[in-house]
């Protein structure tokens, strides 16, 4: 009997997708966990340059391109917070695309969630063209009490095009 229960739990966990979910300018964004190298605290040398959209961070033998999506996304949320009012607890989500390392500045510690891939929906056309959320390709809408939580799944190819970064 316990073997049947274990097998069904294993099949269910294999079907679930793991996402790293983070917040930028009031939006909840996500990336598949398998595309993430690591999450690190924002280095002190970047805490003062938060208005820059593209930054370089030397890290050991690597140089990482740091992408700051906050200014692009805060336009639609009506947030123009001064740098001092922002959280001191910022993080970098480090991603490897081809041979290049990129990091995305995020406002709070990211969360790891599991979702059913059937819950992923393509983002409507108006959002995919000309909207600040055009950097996302899909959305996951999760029930949260009486409300819902929307998580926009970033498409890194679109994010890099926004910053005019060559694809590695």
Secondary structure, 3 states (H helix, E strand, C coil): CHHHHHHHHHHHHHHEEEEEEEEECCEEEEEEHHHEEEEEECCHHHCCCCCCCEEEEEECCEEEEEECCHHHHHHHHCCCCCHHHCCCCCEEEEEEECCEEEEEEECCCCEEEEEEHHHEEECCHHHHCCCHHHHEEEEEEEEECCEEEEEEEECHHHHHHHCCCCCC
